[in-house]
Amino acid sequence: MDIPVDVMKSVERQEKDKRKKVLILSLGTGDATYNRMEGDIPKQMYNNKLYFSSYQNVAYSFDGGETKEHAEFVAYPLINHSNPDYIFLVGTVKSVWTAFYSRFVSDDNRSEESINKLYSIEKEGRSELEDKKIIEFQHQIQEVFDKDIDKSNGSYIRIILTKYGLNEDEIQFNYTQIRTIESNLDEKYEYNVSFDITHSFRSLPLYNLIILNYIRQLSSIDIEIEHIY
């Protein structure tokens, strides 16, 4: 007996709703550059000049397509391209949180107080920070993002701070941090994961990918690594 078309559509919709898209982004430090573009991205005063930390504006394209999107770093076009349900933003305390914030917060929601708070956190970035202090900074960055970032695209953004991975203790800390991705996912869904390794500190994104694959093999969460950018 043939299955009615409306039933088939209902099944397809349920399958689609069951699968969620996850995008894991690596965020590095960029360069401190004199800002000649008024109102473009976050500005901080230093010796009476306006500075920001970011990357050069370049053109990105995906899957061999001719359409190119210009941005200071890959996160913006990648989010537009993949339209994820969940975004995990992995970086160190010193990563360009101000640049990411400014790129994703609308003019109406952008807050000078939030920019200054993120920038003050970036300036605290150094290798000898204690675990407790890093977690504290992570919560502060998360609070700013939760308060100001426009959620009209429906994406859920979670901040994960790691260390530089220079010794065994730092590697263990990073492992614990990346494993928190698992606790933010729900067993009732299946997840297609895209992983970006473009803007990050040396081998950290590769190490994070190893952890993610470990989670995929041993966790009760259904994870499939769909893309590595």
C-alpha positions in Angstrom: 0.0 0.0 0.0 1.3 3.5 -0.9 2.1 5.8 2.0 0.1 9.1 1.7 2.1 12.1 0.7 1.2 14.1 3.8 2.4 11.3 6.0 5.7 11.1 4.1 6.1 14.9 4.5 5.4 14.6 8.3 8.0 11.9 8.7 10.6 13.9 6.7 9.9 17.0 8.9 10.3 15.0 12.1 13.6 13.6 10.8 14.8 17.1 10.0 13.7 18.5 13.4 15.6 15.6 15.1 18.9 16.5 13.5 20.6 19.7 14.7 23.6 21.6 13.3 26.5 22.4 15.5 29.3 24.8 14.5 32.5 24.8 16.5 34.6 27.9 15.9 38.2 28.7 16.9 38.9 32.3 17.7 42.4 33.6 17.8 44.1 36.9 18.8 44.4 38.8 15.4 46.5 42.0 15.2 46.1 45.3 17.0 45.6 47.8 14.1 44.8 51.5 13.9 41.2 51.8 13.0 40.7 54.1 10.1 37.1 53.0 9.5 34.8 54.9 11.8 32.0 52.8 13.3 33.2 49.6 11.5 34.3 47.4 14.4 35.1 48.0 18.1 37.4 50.9 19.0 39.6 51.4 22.0 41.7 54.4 23.0 45.4 54.0 23.2 47.7 57.1 23.1 44.7 59.1 21.7 44.3 56.7 18.8 41.6 54.2 18.1 42.7 50.6 18.0 41.1 47.2 17.6 42.2 43.6 17.4 41.0 41.7 14.4 42.0 40.1 11.1 42.3 41.5 7.6 39.1 41.8 5.5 39.1 39.0 2.9 36.6 37.3 0.6 35.4 33.8 1.5 33.6 31.3 -0.7 32.3 27.8 0.1 32.1 24.5 -1.8 33.7 25.9 -4.9 30.9 28.5 -5.3 31.4 31.8 -7.1 29.5 33.8 -4.4 32.0 35.5 -2.1 31.4 37.1 1.2 33.8 39.7 2.7 34.5 39.6 6.4 37.4 40.2 8.9 37.3 36.5 10.0 35.7 33.3 8.8 33.1 33.1 11.6 30.6 35.5 10.0 30.4 33.9 6.5 30.6 30.4 8.0 27.6 31.0 10.3 25.6 32.4 7.4 26.6 29.5 5.2 25.9 26.7 7.7 23.0 28.3 9.6 23.8 26.3 12.8 21.5 25.6 15.8 24.4 25.6 18.2 27.6 27.6 18.0 30.5 26.8 20.4 33.1 29.6 20.3 36.5 28.3 21.5 39.3 30.7 22.3 41.7 32.0 24.9 41.2 34.9 27.2 43.2 37.0 24.7 41.1 36.1 21.6 39.4 38.9 19.6 36.1 38.8 21.6 35.5 42.5 20.9 35.8 42.0 17.1 33.4 39.0 17.2 31.0 40.9 19.4 30.9 43.9 17.2 30.4 41.9 14.0 27.4 40.0 15.4 25.7 42.7 17.6 23.4 45.1 15.7 24.0 48.8 16.0 21.0 49.2 18.2 22.1 46.6 20.7 25.8 47.4 20.7 27.0 48.6 24.1 30.1 50.7 24.8 30.1 49.2 28.3 30.1 45.6 26.9 32.9 46.5 24.4 35.0 47.9 27.2 34.4 44.9 29.4 35.4 42.5 26.7 38.5 44.5 25.8 39.5 44.6 29.5 39.3 40.8 29.6 41.4 40.5 26.4 44.1 42.7 28.1 44.2 40.2 31.0 45.2 37.3 28.7 48.4 35.7 29.6 49.7 32.1 30.0 49.9 32.1 33.8 46.2 32.7 34.6 44.7 30.3 37.1 41.9 27.9 36.1 39.5 29.7 38.4 40.2 33.1 36.8 39.8 31.7 33.3 36.4 30.2 34.2 35.4 33.6 35.7 36.3 35.4 32.5 34.4 32.8 30.5 31.2 33.5 32.5 31.7 37.3 32.0 32.1 36.9 28.2 29.1 34.6 28.1 27.0 37.2 30.1 27.9 39.9 27.6 27.0 37.7 24.6 23.7 36.5 26.2 22.7 40.1 26.9 23.5 41.8 23.6 23.9 39.4 20.7 20.9 39.4 18.4 19.4 35.9 18.5 17.0 36.4 15.6 18.8 33.7 13.6 17.9 31.2 16.4 21.6 30.2 17.1 22.6 29.2 20.6 26.1 30.6 21.3 28.3 29.1 24.1 31.7 30.4 25.0 34.6 28.0 25.9 37.9 29.4 27.1 41.0 27.2 26.9 44.7 27.6 27.7 47.6 27.5 25.2 48.2 23.8 25.8 51.9 24.3 26.7 52.2 21.6 29.3 50.3 18.6 30.7 48.2 20.6 33.2 47.0 23.0 30.4 46.2 20.1 28.1 44.1 18.5 30.8 42.3 21.8 31.5 41.5 22.1 27.8 40.2 18.6 27.6 37.8 19.3 30.5 36.7 22.5 28.8 36.0 20.9 25.4 34.1 18.1 27.0 31.6 20.6 28.2 30.3 20.6 24.6 28.7 17.2 25.4 26.8 18.5 28.5 25.2 21.2 26.3 23.8 18.7 23.9 20.7 16.6 24.3 20.5 12.8 23.7 17.1 13.1 22.0 18.7 14.9 19.0 21.3 13.9 16.4 24.0 16.4 15.6 25.9 17.2 12.4 29.1 19.0 13.5 31.1 21.4 11.4 34.5 22.3 12.8 36.5 25.4 11.9 40.3 25.5 12.5 41.1 28.7 10.7 41.7 31.3 13.5 43.3 29.6 16.5 46.6 29.1 18.3 48.9 26.7 16.5 47.9 23.0 17.3 44.9 23.8 19.6 42.2 23.3 17.0 43.6 19.9 16.0 43.8 18.8 19.6 40.2 20.0 20.1 39.2 17.9 17.0 40.7 14.9 18.6 38.7 15.5 21.8 35.5 15.9 19.7 36.2 12.6 17.9 36.7 11.0 21.3 33.3 12.3 22.5 31.8 11.0 19.2 33.1 7.5 19.8 32.2 7.1 23.5 29.4 9.5 24.3 25.7 8.6 24.2 25.2 11.7 22.1 24.8 11.0 18.4 27.5 13.1 16.8 28.6 13.1 13.1 31.5 15.3 12.0 30.1 16.7 8.8 32.7 19.4 7.7 36.2 20.6 8.7 36.9 24.1 7.5 
